[in-house]
Amino acid sequence: MQNLVTLVLVLMPLFIGFVIPSHPYLSKVADKGLTYLVFVILTLIGIELSQVQGLGSQLGEIILYVAVLSVLTIGTGLLALMLFDRLRPWHAKKTAVKGQHHPVSIRGSLIQLSCVIVGFIIGHFLPTAYLPHDSTMTVMLMLLILLVGIGLKGSGITLKEVMLNKRGVEMSVVFTVAVLVGGLMFAMLFTNVSWTKGLALASGFGWYSLSAIVMTDAYGAIWGSVALFNDLIREFFALIFIPLVMRQYPTSAVGLGGATSLDFTLPVIQQSGGLIVVPLAISFGFIINIVSPVLMVVFSALG
């Protein structure tokens, strides 16, 4: 019953965000609010991490988990999409999408990492009575999903447009299956990781703020931090390697960012691949943003 409640808590705000009438001002507020909310969530995760007993002795294990999980999830997804590019070369049609030039840098990722560190420091000096309530993360999760739903609705993208992009749907399936295989491989390497936990950790697909909350709620702050840093590493990796991969493997380059292909890594995708790849990135990113929270909640609920 609790598993069903958790799934509803994730999907209900997303549905509400979709049914709220779209308005440019509301979309702008949701986008701005989402940016600040992510900073708050990462700070809260840092605070929770500071409360873990014997964290120093577990730091080596955390680094090992993050390193192995990152190599497996990023590697399987990239290799599968490169094979897909080879077997099914992409011949994109010209698009009428108007381009917007956005600066591309890792500054945003560094700020997000800083929020975790600041939260960790605050948590060490914060009196127990002032620590966040146990339900705080659940509330933050629901608000995060609500704002994402409003943002997706306000973007003007319809499910019909997304699903009509055959290449976007196909690469979403290939990417999802491949990354989940990486999660299973991770579970096989560590005896204390069940196959459901391996799949849940892999299902973040780069959505670090969401994966950190869900994994913290399901498995504790240690595994929440593993999910967070795993997905942040994907973001760093994508920003650096998308331009290098784009020329020979455009589909693979788009897929490198995972869930962030719809927002954070979209500028570098556009700059390195041109306007022609934007519809593919939007279709892929949209689908992954819908699939990721569902898979994380389902797999973490299974055990």
Secondary structure, 3 states (H helix, E strand, C coil): CHHHHHHHHHHHHHHHHHHCCCCHHHHHHHHHHHHHHHHHHHHHHHHHHHCCCCHHHHHHHHHHHHHHHHHHHHHHHHHHHHHHHHHCCCCCCCCCCCCCCCCCCCHHHHHHHHHHHHHHHHHHHCCHHHCCCCCHHHHHHHHHHHHHHHHHHHCCCCHHHHHHCHHHHHHHHHHHHHHHHHHHHHHHHCCCCCHHHHHHHHCCCCCHHHHHHHHHHHHCHHHHHHHHHHHHHHHHHHHHHHHHHHCCCHHHHHHHCHHHHHCCCHHHHHHHHCHHHHHHHHHHHHHHHHHHHHHHHHHHHHC
